[in-house]
Amino acid sequence: MFTRFVSWNVTARRDVLTAPGNAIRIGLLVAALLAPLTGLPWGMPPVWSQEAGGAAGAAAGDVEAAEAGGDDAAFATPREFGRQGSGFLSILKLLGLLVIFLIWVYVADWINRDTAFAKMPHVPWNMVVVFPMLAAIILALVIPFFLVGLVLTAFAVLIPLVVFVLQRNAKVHNDERVLTPAHISAVLSGKKKKRSGDAGGSEGKGPPVGLIPMGADRDLMNRSNLLTAKQSSGFLVAREVLFDAIKRHADKIILDYTPEIVSVRMEIDGVWHDAGNRDRETADPMLVVLKKISNLKIDDRKSRQKGNFGTAYRGRKQTWNFGSQGTKMGERAVLQLRTKNGSKLSSLEELGMRPKLIECLRELLSMPRGILLFSALPGGGLSATLAASLVAADRYMRHIVTFEEETHGEIEIDNIDVNTFRISKGQSTVPELLRLFRTEPDAVVVPNLRDPQIVDILCDQANKEGKLILGTIRAKEAVEAILRVLALKVSADKFVPAIRGVVNQRLIRKLCSRCKEAYNPSPELVKKLGLPTERVDTFYREPQNKTEEDELCSACGGIGYRGRTAMFEMLVVDDPMREALANQPKIEGLRQIAQKSGNRTLQEEGIVLVARGITSLSELQRVLKQ
């Protein structure tokens, strides 16, 4: 069996160790073959004499002769000392070798499977792992010094393992590195989990990402869809694309099908990146798999279809919204990563809000009455900021409720009652809102303000009933958010007295802390940005003048940015602002009034981030153009 195991490495037969448990079975079989050796009589029983026994035997004979008192004692006949016939192997020592051998079997099995994940050639590494151990075992059984043989077998395990780990850690992402202090600490604390691929979703080959069917209502149908998808050649391709997206922290994937090729694009931190092209031969089965696990019609390539599926990676599950629709050139499929309810809530500090702005927001949230607006562009992180603001509110002393659409539920928060409604054609949500106010809440959260009748009711509740209203609306800046509410044909006489403040935000990418590049801006530029030249002399940017030979940063994948933070604009509505709003307001006039009142713009907040080295000047310019 051991010969067969070595033959497998030479001929690159990966199937021997691919299946779970095969490696352990091979180790036990080899151990079973070695075990009988402990009882074999290797050679004839030895005869010990003065000549064979050496000086110690001769000395013992002289003593006995002297005690006998004879003159010929020195020439006494040599005596033989018999030894019972048995093997020369110690069971305990062999067990020590066997333990090291079984450890090696586990290490060899892991390296064999991990080469596919790290995209490393498996044949050379299998040889590197097997042949040193083969030589070490032979030497350990032959040489007369047990400790030397034990050390050799231990080195035959450790040296290939250390070399492989160093090589594979240099190729994989930080989160996937093994035997690092962070990895060892996670294992000891019990937080380290198996790769989702090892849990069964990856079928033993390809990237460690499992696919989870979610489109059907019944679990039996979902299992059937997954079983059908696994039979397709596109199952592996779909996991490769999704694994690439997860590793690159992409939030959205677009697959554009044309008659010749399929282009793959990924949205990473709000910016679209080309992820290469795929031929139709491999991309068509991938689309079939995605539709199947989403429980959609695989043959319909024209109609608009929507579904969802899941992925499992490193013990964590993600939910993806999947949609497809026919186009003039072929078909487009969109995969959108969806944030699960109950996920970890970020604080205002973690979102990027400065302490002074947090203090101002807490004052607005503690108001007994009025309307507080939250605004951002679509996909601008508005839900996260609203949730963090509700966490910061006094939700244990005040009765806070939400009034939101059933299909757009926000993240659930402790001690805040969630009330959802379903929009039906021809029916108004006004009766449900009035019914909610009869429960006498202290504050009501109403996302997506777009119904003027609803806004009028909210204004009446804020002005007459002393309710605090938190609403959201899409807008580029704070003053625009106010004008957008007025554009709904809301009564200015009701809205202007009720509005208390606006929190506007814009997401901006953060420079990669590992590869960002420092440079010295000109004093003129620093002065133009309104920064003190004596205190600010260094800016940061993404790496410049990169060549194809340069190694990509493992933290950001060569993009230069990793993650996003938010720039916040806080507008507190005072009397001058209310007077301007009551007299047919213009956006430029409102901006000037806001600046005179000491409110910072998004641009000013962004310049602070540039000066702190969190983002780059070019990224700030890109974001402000949105």
N, C-alpha and C positions, 0 to 999 in steps of 0.2 A: 504493500500500500504506500509506503514511503517513496519507493521508486516511482510509483504512478504519480504521486504528488509532485515529485521533481519533474517528471515528464510533462506534467500539465504546465509548469512554468516555462519550460523550454518551448513548448508548442503553443503557448498562450491560450490554453483552454480555460477561459474565465468561468465557465459554467460550474466547475467543480466547487468553487468557494462562493459562488454568487448567492445561492439559496441560503437562507438563515439556518444555522446549525450544522451545515455540512463541514465547516472547518473544525468544529468541536468533535464531530463524529470521527473525522480523520485522525485527530489527535488521540482519541480514545482507542481507536483501532491500532495505531502504532504503539500505544502504551500496552495494549493487550499482547502484541507480538513481543515486546521487550520483557514482559513480566516473567515468562517461563525461564528466561535466562538465569534467574536467581537460583534455580534448582539444578542446573546442569553441572555435572562433574567435569570440569575442564582439566584433563590430564590425570595421571596416576597419583595416588596419595604419596606425598613426599617422605623420604627417609632422611632423618637428621643424624649426622655423625659429627665427629670432631672436625673432619674436613669440611663437611657441608655446613655445620653449625657455626664455624668460625671460632674466634678466640674465646667467646663466651662458653661454648660447649667444651673446648679443651680445658679451660680453667675449672669447669665443674667436674670433669673427669679426674683431674689431678687431685682435687680436694677429696673425692671419694676414695681414690687410691691411697692417699696419705692416711685417711682414717682407717683403712683396712690394715695398715702397718706392714705391708709387704715391700721387699726391696725392688720387686718388679712392678711396683704400682704404676710407674710412669709408662710402662709398656702394656698396660691393661688392654684387653680386647675392646675395640670401639663398641659402644652401645647404641642401639637404634631407638629412636623415639617415634612412635606412630602417631598419625593424625587421621581422624575420621574423614572419609571421602565426602566432599561437598563442593559447591561452587565457590568461586573467588569473588563474587559480587555481594556487596552489602545491600540489603533491602532498603535500609534508610537512605543510603547514598543514592541508590537508584531512584528512590522517590523524590529526592531533591532535584535530580536531573529531569524527572518527569514533570515536576511542577514548573520548572523553567520552560520545558518544551511546550506545555499547554499554554503558558503565557505567550510564547512565540506564535502558537497557532492562532490565538486571538488577535495578536498584532498583525500577523500576515493577512488574516481575513479582513481586518479593518483597512489596511493599506491597499489591498486589492480592490475593495469597494470605493475607497476614497479617491483613488486615481481618476475615476470617472468624474467625480464631483469637482476635483481640482483641475481637471482637464490636463492630466499628466499621462505620459505613455506607461501603460501597465506592464508590458513585457519586460523592459529593463528593471523596473522596480521589483517585479516578482523574482527575478533572478538575484537581485541584490539582497532580497530578504531570505531566499531559500538556501542558496549555496553556502553562505557563511555558517548557517545553522547546521547544514549537513556535515561540513568539515569539522565543526566544533563538537558535534555528537560523536563522530568517529574517533576524534582525538580523546574525548573524555572517556570513552570506553576502552581505549588502548593504553594511554599513558598511565604509569603507576601512581601518579600524584593526583589524588581526587580533587583537592582544592584548586589546582591549576585547571583541570577539566571543567570544574564548576564555574570558575571565572571566565573561561573561554566561551562557554555556552551563554552566560549572562551578557558578555560583550556582543555575542552574535545576535542577541535580541536588541540591546540598547543602541548600538552604533547605527544599524540601518534605520531604526525608529527615529533617532535624533536627526539623522541626515534628511530623512523624508519629511519630518515635521518642519524643519527649517526651510526646505524647498517649497512645500505646499503652503506654509504660512505667508511666504512672500508673494504668492499668487492669488490668495483669496482675500476677501474683505475682513476687516478687523473683527467683526462679529463672529466670523467663522474660524478664527485662529484657535488652535488647540495647544494645551500645555503651557499657556501663558499664565501669568499671575491672576488675571481676571477669570480665565477659564477654570483654573484650579479652584479659585475661591467660589465660583458658581457651582462647581461640582460638589465641593465639600458642604456648601450650604443647602444643597438639594434643589437649587433653582435651575440647574442645567438640565434640559430636556433633550430627548432624541430629536434628530431632524425629522420633520414631518414626512420626509420621503421614507425614512426608515420605519415609520409607523405604519406603512402599508400603502400610502397614496402614490408613491413613485414607482411601484412595481419592481424595485431593485435596480433599475437602470435609469440613466439620465439624471437631471437635476433633482435635488431633494425637495420637490414641491408636489403636494398631493392635490388632486381636484375633487371637489365636493359638489355633487349634484343638488340643486335647490329649486329647480324650476317647477317641479310637480307638487301637487298638494299632498299626495300620498308617498310615504317613505318607500313602499314597495316599488312604485313607479320610478322614483329617483334611483334606487339600486339597479333597476333594470336598465335605465338610461346610462348609468356609469358602466355597467357590464358591457353594454353595446359599444360605448365610446372606447373602452380599453382594447377592443378588437381592431380599432382603426389605426392606421399608420400615423394619423395626425395627433394621436394621444401624446406621444413624446414631443412632437413639435409644439403643441399647445403649452405643455409644461415648460419647455425651453423659453418661449416668449414670455410667459408669466413670471418665470424665475428671473429673467433678465430685468423685467419691470420692477419686481419686488426688490432686487438687489440695488437697482438704481433709484429707488424711492420714487417711482413714478406713480402719479395719481390717476392717469388716464392713458389709454392706448387706442390708437385709431389704425384700423387695417383697411387700406384702400385697394380694392380689387380692380385691376384693369385686365384687358384681354391677354397681356403678356406677363406681367409681374404683379406682385402685391407689395406695396410700400407700407412700412411699419413706422409709426411715429409715436413718441411717448412724451407726455407732459410731466416734466420734473420741476417741482417748485414753481409752477405757474408758467414755465417756458417750454415750448415745443422743441424736441430734439429728434433728428432723424435716427432711427434704429436699424437702418438697412433695408434691403429688399429681399423678398423670397419668391421663388418660382411658384407657379400655380400648382405644380405637381405635388409639392409638400404643403402649400398654404390652403388648398381646397379641402383636404382631409382635416386640417386644423379647424377650419370654420365649421365643418360638420360636427366635430367633437364639441366645440363651444356651444353650438346650437342644441346638441343632444343633451348635454348636462344642464342646459337652461330650459329644457323641455319645449323647444320651439320646432317649427317645421323645417327640416333640413333641406327640403327640395324647393322651398319658396325663397327665391333670391330677389324678389321685387317688392313684396309688401313690407310694411314697417312692422317689425316684431320686437318685443321687449321681454326680457326674462332676467334671471339672476343665477349665479353659481358662486361657489366658494373655493378658496385655496387654503391649504394648511402648510405653514412653513415655520420650522423651529418651534413647534408646539403651539403656535398661535394661528388663529383662523381669521381670514379676511373675507368679506363679502363683496362681490363685484356685480354691478348692474351691467347687463349686456343688451345691446340693441343693434339691429341690422336693418338696412333698407337699400333697395336698389337705386343705382345712379345711372347716369348716361353712359359712363365708362364700364360699369359692372355692378359693384356692390360695396357698401361701406359698413364696417362693423366698429362699434364704439364700446370699449370696456372701461367702466368708471368705478374706481375703488370707493366703497361706501364706508363711512365711519359708523361703527356699531354703537347702539345705545348702551350706556353703561360703561363706556370706555373711560379712561382716566381723564378727569377734568383738569385743565390747565388754570393756573392762577393768573391774575392780571400782570403780575411781575414776570411770569414765564412767557406771557404773550408779548412782552416788550414795553409795557406801559411804565413811564417814569413815575417815581414816588410822588412827585408833586401833582401829576395828573390823577394818580390813584386817590390821593386825598380829596381832590376836587370832585371826582366821580362819587366817592363815598358821601360827600355832602349832598350831591344831587339825589342819590338814592335814599337818603334819609329824609327827604322832603315829605311833608304830610300829603301834599297834593300837587298836581301838575302833570305835564307830559314831558317825558324824556325820550328823545329819538336816538336810535343807533343806525348808522348808515355805512355802506361800503359798496364797492362794485360787486357784480356777480362773481362768486368764487373767492371773495375777499376775506373769508374767515369771520363773517359776521356772527354766525351761530356760536362759534367758540367764544367770542368776546361777550355776547349776550349771556351765555352760560356762566362765564367767569364773573360777570357783574352780578348775576343773581346769587352766586356763591358768596360774594362780598357783601350782599345786602343783609339786612337784619331779618332773615327769613324765619327765625325762631320766635320773634316777638311780634311779627306782623304776618297776617294771613295773605299770602301771595298765591295767585292762581294764573294759569295760562289759558289762552283761547287760540287754538291753532288747528290747522287742517290735519286731517287724519293721515294723509300721505306725506306730510312734511313735519313730522314730529321732531322736536328738538331733543337734546340730551336730557334725560330725567335727572332731577336734582332732589336731594332729600328735603322734606318739609315744604315742598312746592307742589300744589295740586295741579295735575295736567288735565285739561279739558279739551277734547278734540271734537271736531265736527266734520261732516262729510258734505261736500258741495254737490248739489244736485241741480240739474238744469231747471231754470224757472223758479227756484226756491231761494229765499233770502236767509241769511244767517243771523239777521237781526233778532228774531224771537229767542234764539239760543243764547245770544249775548245778553239780552235783557234778563233772561232766566238766570244766567250766571251772576249778574250784579245783584239779584235778589238774595243771594247767599251772603251778602255784605262782606266782600273781601276788602282788604286794605290796599292791595295793589293788583293790577291786572297786566299781564304780558300779552301783547297782540302782535305777532310777527306779520310782516308783509302787508303793510297798510296800502290798500288800493280801492276800497269801497268808501265813497264819500259819506254815505249814510252811517256806516260804522264809525268813521272818524268823528262825525257830528255827535254821536252818542258818547264817544270817549271824551270829547271836549266837555259835554254837559256833566258827565260824571266827575271830571277833574275840577270844573269850576263850581258846581253846585253841591255835589255830594262829598267832596273832599277825598277823591281817590287819586292814587298815584298810577299813572299809565306809562308803561314801557312799550314802545313800538319800534319796528324796524322798517326801513325803506332803502331802496337802491339809489345811491347818489355818489358823485365823485368827491364832494367836499361838504362841509357842514352847512354852509348857507344854501347850497343847492338842495340839500335834504329838506330844509324848511320850504323852499319854493316849490318843490315837488309835491309836498302835502297840500299847499295852497292851490296847485295846478289841478288837484282832484275836484275843484269847485267847492271846497270846504268854506264855510262861512268864516271870513277873517275875524269878525267880531267875537266868534267863539274860540278860534284857534290861537290867535295872538295872545290873549290873556293866559291861556293854558300852557303854552310852551315854556319850558324852563331851561332846557339845554339840549345840545346835540353832541354825540360822540361819533366822530367819523374816523375811518381807518383805511389804510392801504398796506397790503403785504409787500415786503421787499426781501430779496434773497440775501442771505448772509454769506460772506466770504468763507471759503474753506480754511479752517484754522491751521491745517497742515501745510498747504501749498500757497497761501496768499503771499503776495510779493509787496514789499515796502518800497516806496519811492518818495522823493522830496518835491512837493508842489512848489510852484513859484510864489513868492510873497504876494504878487499881484492877485493870483487866484485865491489865495487864502483870505486876503482882504476883501475881495469881491464877494466871497461867500459869507462875509460877516463874522469871520473868526479872528481871534487875536493872533497876530503873526508871531508874537514873542512866546506863545504857548503851544501853537500848532505848527509843526514843521515836517510831519510825516503822515502820508496817506497810504492806504493799501489798495491793491487791485488783484485781479486774477492773474496767473502766470502769463507772461508775454513771450512772444517769439518761440513758441513750442514747435518742435520738429517731430517727425514720425518716429525718430529713434529714441526720443525721450520717453521714459517710463511713465505711464499714467498714474496719477495719484490714486491710491487704493481707497481713500476716504470719500472722494467726490467723483471718481471715475474720469478725471481730466476736465471736468466742467469748470472748476474753479470756485463753485458755490455749493454749499451744503446746508439745506434747511432754510426756513424763512422766519422772519420776525415781522412785527407790525409797527407802522408809524401811526400815531394817534393825534387827532386834532380835536381839542375840547373847546366847544363854544358855549359859553354861559350867556343866556339871553337876558340882557338888562333893559332898562327903560329906553335908552337911545335906539337899541335894536328893535324894540317893540314899536316905537314911533315910526321907524322906517318901514317896518312890515305893514303897518296900517295904511301907509300912503303909497300904494302901488310900487312895491320895492323892485329895485334892479340889482342884479347880482354883484356888479362892481361896487355899488354903494354899500351893500351889505358887507363886502369884504373889507372895505376901508373902515367901517364902523367896528368890525370885529378886531381889526388890528389895533385901532385906537384904544380898545378896551383891554389890550394885552393878551389877546388870544393868538397863539402861535399857529402858523400854517403847516401843512404837511411838508412843504419844502424846508422850512426851518427845522422841523423835527428830523427830517432826513439828513440834513447837514450835520446835525449832532451825531447821528449814527456813522457818518463818514469820518468825522473827526475822531471818533472812538475806535475806528478800525473795524467796525462790525460789517460794513458794506462798502462798496466802491462808489465813486462819483458817477461812473458810467451806468451802474445799476440804478442809482437814484434818478438819473436823467431818463432812463427807460421807463421806470415806474411812473414818473410824473407825466409822461406823455400818454398814459393810458386814459 
